[in-house]
């Protein structure tokens, strides 16, 4: 059953919530529909899960990841404290497809930000993704569901075929967006992607 169909049926919601939370708590990975493709996610505070995600994607350690949340409060512990004026451009653009590079907290696991001093964060605007984030009540690492350098998967069956039992695949339809989220540097306002 897909995320969109589950929203109105309470029994499957509770089962799905329990399954996803257990997967994340145990250092597992999930695949889920986003606005442009399937995403791969894990608990951003779980070092073992981050290493597993890097290995699965064959992604270089130096790149870092994006963390998404249902609201900014879910992301705060991963970045250095900033005042309202500094945060204004990001807060005005959320929820939405806008990722912002913010100074990473010293407590943030280095694998999250790679060789950078900033961390990419977003309060996602895609309805099924927001539903998932609300359901699990925690932020997620969010990266495209693909092997590094390859095209991202847009179908549940492709994720199941590629990742098999290594990933909990949450069925659903991706959005119609043709491009990933934009990325901006908060300090300079410069658009990176």
C-alpha positions as CSV (number, residue, x, y, z in Angstrom):
1,X,0.0,0.0,0.0
2,X,1.4,3.4,-0.9
3,X,1.9,6.4,1.3
4,X,-0.9,8.3,-0.4
5,X,-3.4,5.5,0.1
6,X,-2.3,4.8,3.7
7,X,-3.1,8.3,4.9
8,X,-6.8,7.6,5.3
9,X,-6.5,4.2,6.8
10,X,-5.5,4.1,10.5
11,X,-4.5,0.5,11.0
12,X,-2.0,0.3,8.2
13,X,-0.6,3.7,9.4
14,X,0.3,2.3,12.8
15,X,1.9,-0.8,11.3
16,X,3.9,1.2,8.8
17,X,5.0,3.7,11.5
18,X,6.2,0.9,13.7
19,X,8.1,-0.8,10.8
20,X,9.8,2.4,9.6
21,X,10.8,3.5,13.2
22,X,12.2,0.0,13.9
23,X,14.2,0.0,10.7
24,X,15.7,3.5,11.4
25,X,16.4,2.7,15.0
26,X,18.3,-0.4,14.0
27,X,20.5,1.5,11.5
28,X,18.5,0.5,8.5
29,X,17.8,2.3,5.3
30,X,14.4,3.3,3.7
31,X,13.5,4.2,0.2
32,X,10.5,6.5,-0.3
33,X,8.8,8.7,-3.0
34,X,9.9,12.3,-3.2
35,X,8.9,15.2,-5.5
36,X,11.2,14.1,-8.3
37,X,12.4,10.5,-7.7
38,X,12.7,7.9,-4.9
39,X,14.9,9.0,-2.1
40,X,17.1,6.9,0.2
41,X,17.1,7.8,3.9
42,X,18.3,6.9,7.3
43,X,18.6,8.3,10.8
44,X,21.1,11.2,10.6
45,X,22.4,10.5,14.1
46,X,23.2,6.8,13.3
47,X,26.9,6.5,12.2
48,X,26.4,2.8,11.2
49,X,23.4,3.7,9.0
50,X,25.4,6.6,7.3
51,X,28.2,4.2,6.5
52,X,25.8,1.6,5.1
53,X,24.1,4.3,2.9
54,X,27.5,5.5,1.5
55,X,28.5,1.9,0.7
56,X,25.1,1.1,-0.9
57,X,25.3,4.1,-3.2
58,X,29.0,3.8,-3.7
59,X,29.1,7.5,-2.8
60,X,32.3,9.3,-1.9
61,X,32.6,10.2,1.9
62,X,33.7,13.8,1.1
63,X,30.4,14.9,-0.5
64,X,28.1,14.9,2.6
65,X,24.3,14.5,2.6
66,X,21.1,16.5,2.8
67,X,18.9,16.2,6.0
68,X,15.2,16.9,5.7
69,X,12.7,17.6,8.4
70,X,9.0,18.2,8.8
71,X,9.9,21.5,10.5
72,X,13.0,23.5,11.3
73,X,13.0,22.3,15.0
74,X,13.8,18.8,13.8
75,X,17.0,20.1,12.1
76,X,18.3,22.6,14.7
77,X,20.5,20.2,16.6
78,X,22.6,19.5,13.4
79,X,23.5,23.1,12.8
80,X,25.2,25.9,14.8
81,X,22.8,28.3,16.5
82,X,21.7,31.1,14.1
83,X,19.6,34.1,14.8
84,X,16.2,34.8,13.2
85,X,17.7,37.4,10.8
86,X,20.3,34.9,9.6
87,X,17.7,32.2,9.1
88,X,15.2,34.4,7.4
89,X,15.9,33.4,3.7
90,X,15.6,29.7,4.5
91,X,12.5,30.1,6.7
92,X,10.7,32.1,4.0
93,X,11.4,29.4,1.4
94,X,10.1,26.5,3.6
95,X,8.3,24.2,3.3
96,X,9.5,23.7,-0.2
97,X,12.1,22.4,-2.6
98,X,14.9,24.6,-1.3
99,X,17.9,23.2,0.4
100,X,20.2,25.5,2.4
101,X,23.8,25.1,3.4
102,X,24.1,26.1,7.1
103,X,27.1,25.9,9.5
104,X,27.2,22.4,10.9
105,X,27.2,21.8,14.6
106,X,30.3,20.4,16.2
107,X,28.2,17.5,17.4
108,X,27.1,16.6,13.9
109,X,28.6,13.3,12.6
110,X,31.3,14.3,10.0
111,X,29.9,11.8,7.4
112,X,26.8,14.1,7.2
113,X,28.7,17.1,6.0
114,X,31.7,15.4,4.4
115,X,34.7,17.7,3.8
116,X,32.5,20.9,4.3
117,X,31.9,23.1,7.3
118,X,28.3,23.4,6.2
119,X,25.4,21.0,6.3
120,X,22.6,20.9,3.7
121,X,19.2,21.0,5.3
122,X,15.6,21.4,4.0
123,X,12.0,21.5,5.4
124,X,10.5,19.5,2.6
125,X,7.3,20.6,0.8
126,X,6.3,17.4,-1.0
127,X,3.1,16.1,0.6
128,X,3.9,12.4,0.8
129,X,7.4,13.2,2.1
130,X,6.0,15.5,4.8
131,X,3.5,12.8,5.8
132,X,6.4,10.4,6.2
133,X,8.4,12.8,8.3
134,X,5.4,13.5,10.5
135,X,4.7,9.8,10.8
136,X,8.2,9.0,12.0
137,X,8.6,12.3,13.9
138,X,12.3,12.7,13.2
139,X,14.5,14.1,10.4
140,X,16.0,11.9,7.7
141,X,19.1,11.9,5.6
142,X,17.8,12.3,2.0
143,X,19.6,11.3,-1.1
144,X,18.4,10.1,-4.4
145,X,17.8,6.3,-4.7
146,X,20.5,5.3,-7.2
147,X,24.1,4.3,-7.4
148,X,26.4,7.3,-7.4
149,X,26.5,8.9,-10.8
150,X,23.6,6.9,-12.2
151,X,20.0,7.9,-12.9
152,X,17.7,8.0,-9.9
153,X,14.8,5.5,-9.6
154,X,11.3,6.8,-10.1
155,X,9.3,3.5,-9.5
156,X,8.8,1.3,-6.5
157,X,9.7,-1.8,-8.5
158,X,13.1,-0.4,-9.6
159,X,14.0,0.3,-5.9
160,X,13.0,-3.3,-5.0
161,X,14.9,-4.7,-7.9
162,X,18.1,-2.7,-7.1
163,X,18.2,-2.7,-3.3
164,X,16.2,-5.9,-2.4
165,X,16.3,-6.7,1.3
166,X,19.0,-4.1,2.0
167,X,16.4,-1.3,2.1
168,X,12.8,-1.0,3.3
169,X,11.0,0.3,0.2
170,X,7.9,2.4,0.9
171,X,5.7,2.1,-2.1
172,X,4.2,5.3,-3.7
173,X,4.3,7.6,-6.6
174,X,6.9,10.3,-7.1
175,X,6.0,13.9,-7.8
176,X,6.2,15.5,-11.2
177,X,9.2,17.6,-10.6
178,X,11.9,17.1,-13.2
179,X,14.7,18.5,-11.0
180,X,16.0,18.0,-7.5
181,X,15.8,20.7,-4.9
182,X,17.7,23.9,-5.4
183,X,20.7,24.4,-3.1
184,X,21.7,27.8,-1.7
185,X,24.5,28.9,0.6
186,X,22.9,30.7,3.6
187,X,25.9,32.9,4.4
188,X,26.3,34.3,0.8
189,X,22.9,33.7,-0.7
190,X,24.6,32.1,-3.7
191,X,22.8,29.4,-5.6
192,X,24.9,26.3,-5.8
193,X,22.4,24.1,-7.7
